[in-house]
Amino acid sequence: LGLDVFAAVVPYPLPFPLLPPADLRLAEGSAAVDAGALIPGINDDHQGTAPDLGAHEFGTALPDWGPR
């Protein structure tokens, strides 16, 4: 399917800019490390004394998602 499936014109920049993936890991010593609440079945695999606040658990590798 293409953008012609929509009723209105959808602006799409060409060529699409290739951006590096954002690094949203926490900084060492951040107040967000070990500051989260445990949610059973969701963040049981945390490292440290509690889950971290933020997109990624401190000390873990960035996930590999999206087009590369």
Steps between C-alpha positions, in 0.01 A plus 500: 500500500606856443396842626227506232275294730422816703222743412726804546852561377752389761820708486804276494849645472704343225762389541406396852776617736695216655555577866704300747293329769457709814702385801252526788707313758536656843825665606707337771407651836167628369221552755279285274710185560323264744225759558207312343221291647485124449210393279469117525517334160620819329839599642594198713832468318640834621865538601592663830274557797195619303395560139638811334293791375547555130495315172773247580637330808842646589790285379307318226571521128277703270238286324537456125168606350372683197652514151875482473 
